[in-house]
């Protein structure tokens, strides 16, 4: 075994751990974003104090846009609001662009 192989194996393990942590982060954020849409819809029906729109957008911006969009259409919540109907897919497109342009090369190089 050559000394270079140790670094290759270490790099593969490091990339696997980073990818796994990134996947868990996205899973958690999207679950919370999806749940917040359902909770806010339930609160709207019960005329209770609502979750602020800034909170819903914040969870979408930090990576939960797929969960927010899914929750929006599944719960039929905020679908008439242009800010959500246009804003959430726009956030998702920006996130996809950033991932492909900046983050994906980092995972490939590791």
SULUR-V478018 format. One record per residue. N is the residue number from 1. RES is the residue in one letter. PSI is psi in radians with two decimals (none if undefined). NEAR is the number of other ideal C-beta (glycine too) atoms within 10 Angstrom. D_CENTER is the distance of its C-alpha to the mean C-alpha in Angstrom with 1 decimal. Layout:
# SULUR-V478018
N RES PSI NEAR D_CENTER
N RES PSI NEAR D_CENTER
This chain:
# SULUR-V478018
1 X 2.30 6 41.0
2 X 2.67 7 40.6
3 X -0.54 6 38.9
4 X -0.47 8 36.3
5 X -0.56 9 35.0
6 X -0.77 10 34.0
7 X -0.60 10 31.6
8 X -0.79 10 30.2
9 X -0.77 11 29.6
10 X -0.74 10 28.1
11 X -0.67 12 25.8
12 X -0.71 11 24.6
13 X -0.75 11 24.1
14 X -0.75 11 22.2
15 X -0.68 15 19.9
16 X -0.77 11 19.4
17 X -0.75 11 18.6
18 X -0.76 13 16.1
19 X -0.73 12 14.3
20 X -0.78 10 14.5
21 X -0.73 10 13.2
22 X -0.75 14 10.1
23 X -0.79 10 9.6
24 X -0.70 10 10.4
25 X -0.86 12 8.0
26 X -0.67 16 4.9
27 X -0.80 12 7.3
28 X -0.84 13 8.3
29 X -0.71 20 5.5
30 X -0.60 21 5.0
31 X -0.76 13 8.7
32 X -0.79 15 9.5
33 X -0.75 28 8.1
34 X -0.80 21 10.0
35 X -0.68 14 12.8
36 X -0.65 21 13.2
37 X -0.75 28 13.9
38 X -0.72 13 16.4
39 X -0.75 16 18.0
40 X -0.64 22 18.4
41 X -0.78 19 20.0
42 X -0.73 12 22.3
43 X -0.63 13 23.3
44 X -0.73 14 24.1
45 X -0.60 9 26.4
46 X 0.03 8 28.1
47 X 0.70 7 28.5
48 X 3.05 10 27.0
49 X 2.26 7 25.3
50 X 2.86 13 21.9
51 X 2.25 15 18.5
52 X 2.53 10 18.6
53 X -0.59 14 16.7
54 X -0.64 8 15.7
55 X -0.77 13 13.9
56 X -0.74 25 12.0
57 X -0.63 19 11.2
58 X -0.78 13 10.4
59 X -0.57 23 7.6
60 X -0.74 28 6.3
61 X -0.63 17 7.4
62 X 0.16 15 6.2
63 X -0.04 20 2.6
64 X 0.39 30 2.9
65 X -0.68 25 5.1
66 X -0.71 19 6.0
67 X -0.68 23 6.8
68 X -0.78 28 8.5
69 X -0.76 21 10.3
70 X -0.80 16 11.4
71 X -0.65 28 12.6
72 X -0.80 24 14.2
73 X -0.59 14 16.3
74 X -0.75 12 17.0
75 X -0.03 17 18.2
76 X 0.94 11 19.7
77 X 2.24 21 18.5
78 X 0.31 22 18.4
79 X -0.30 10 19.2
80 X -0.15 8 22.2
81 X 2.03 13 20.7
82 X -0.58 8 20.4
83 X -0.66 11 18.0
84 X -0.76 20 15.4
85 X -0.61 14 16.8
86 X -0.68 10 16.7
87 X -0.78 19 14.3
88 X -0.79 27 11.1
89 X -0.59 14 11.9
90 X -0.76 11 13.1
91 X -0.75 20 9.9
92 X -0.75 16 8.3
93 X -0.71 11 11.6
94 X -0.73 12 11.6
95 X -0.70 19 8.4
96 X -0.76 12 10.2
97 X -0.83 10 13.3
98 X -0.72 11 12.5
99 X -0.84 13 11.3
100 X -0.73 10 14.5
101 X -0.70 9 16.7
102 X -0.70 9 16.1
103 X -0.69 12 14.1
104 X -0.75 11 15.5
105 X -0.54 10 19.0
106 X -0.68 10 18.5
107 X -0.59 12 17.7
108 X -0.63 8 20.6
109 X -0.40 8 23.0
110 X none 14 22.5
